[in-house]
Amino acid sequence: MSGNIYQFNAQLSSGENQSLEAYRGQVLLVVNTASACGFTPQYQGLQTLQQQYGEQGFSVLAFPCNQFGEQESGDDASIREFCDLKFNISFPLFAKIEVNGSQAHPLYGWLKSQKGGWLGSNIKWNFTKFLVDREGRVVERYAPTTKPESIAGDIEKLLA
């Protein structure tokens, strides 16, 4: 599957439809998130990256998902409230989606086709991260265990 990330639309947690074309020219870190996961504290690292690089043309795009251990069972409003209260996030939070299977969001079908993981293309757990360059191409995929702060160097190279 070719193309770039700008060909997709996704619903924000507020309910409005968002064309990813709005992020054209930015470096993006697309992450499937969950509120009750051992990796949930990574929200803080993601927010730090957003604060560090946002003004240079970088954005985190967070996509809550309940497919792994049912660790995102709330509705979009409660997920947004959790993220605001606990981590005070300033990056876009999208509506809850599926990332694997027949109901997977088309964006995730495309992301997985661009960069497979260690055990194939499926997402294995919460907080899998995809780094997208300013042309909308996936340049790297990171495991859930990869801390956001360790991606800073890769982001800086793409922003340079």
N, C-alpha and C positions, 0 to 999 in steps of 0.2 A: 504494500500500500504506500503510494508516494504522497507528495504534497507536503504541507507544513501545518503547524498547529493552528494557523489562522482560519482554516477551513471549518472549524468546529464552533458550536455554540454550547453553552451550558447554563443551567439555572443557578442563580445566586441563592444563598440561604434566605434572602429577603423575598424570593419568589420571582424576581425579574429575570428575563432571559438576557444573557450576556454573550455577545459575539467575542470570540477570542481574538478577532481582528483588532480589538481595542488595545491589545498588548503588542501590536506590531512594532518591531524595532527594539523591544526590551529583551533582556536576558530573563528567563523564567525558571523557577524551580517548582515543578508540579509534584504534589505529595498527596497520597491517600492517608487520611488521618483518622484517629479514633480518640475518644475522650477517656476511656477506661482501660488503656493499654499500658504495659510497662514502658513503652516508648513515648507516651503522652508528654512527658517533660520536654521532649524535643520541640514542642510548640515554642518554648522559650528561646531555643537556639534559632528557630525559624524566624521569630520576631526580631531577634538580634541581627540576623542577616538582612531582614527587611529594613531595619533602621540604618544599618551600616551602608547599604548599597542602593536603597530605594531612589534616592535623588540622582543616582548615576544611570538610571534606566533598568532597574532590577525589580522583580516582584515574585513573591511566593504565591502560588495558587493552591489552596487547600481544598481537597475533595473528601469529606467525611464518608466512611464506608463501614458497614456493619457485617461484612462477610467473614471476618476473622475473629472467632471466639465471641461473636456478638458483643463487641466492645464499643459499639456506637449505637446503642439502642434508642436513644432519644430522637425527637423530631427536630427539624431544622432550627426552630426557634430556641429550643433548649440547648442545642449544640452551640449556637451563636452566643447565647447567654454564658455558657460555660467558658468559651474561648475569650469572651470579653472580660469576664470577672476574674478568671484564673490567670490569663496570660496577656490581656489587653492587646490583642492582635490588631494590627493595622493593615494586614494584607487581605485580599479577597477570600472569603469563605463561601464555597459553593454549596448547593443543596446536596443531601446525601445521595450517593450513587452506588452502583455495583461496578467492580473493576474486573471481575472474572465471570465467565459463564455466558449463557445466551442473553442475559439481561444487562451485560456490561455496557457502560456508556461508550459510544463510538470513539470518543477521545482516547479512552484507555485501550480500545482495540488497536488504534493507530499507534499510541505510545509503545505498546508491547511489541508491535510489528517492527518498530524502529530499533529497539534495543531489548534483546532477550536477557533474561537473568541467568544465574548459574544453573538452574534446573529447568530451563526452557523459558517460554515467554510469560507464563502466568505470573501474576503478582502473588508472592508467597505470604505476605503479612502487611500489617499497618506500617505506615511511614516508609514505604518504598518511594524513592525520589528520582525524578527525571529532570536533567538539566537541559534547557532549550536555549539555543543561541539566538542572536538578534534577527536571523533569517527564518526563525521558526522551526529549525531542525533540532532533533534530539541528538545531543552530543555525548551524554553519559547517563548511566543508570546506576543508582546507589542502593545498597541493601538497607533494610530497616535499621540495622545496627550502626550504620554510618551516621555519626553525629553531624548535625548541620554545620557546626563551626569548622569541621574538617573539610568542608566543600568550599570554603571562602576563597582559597587560592584558585580553584577552577573558575569560580564566578569572576574574580578579578581579571583573569586572562581573557574571558569573553567580553568584559566591559572595556578593556583597554583598546 
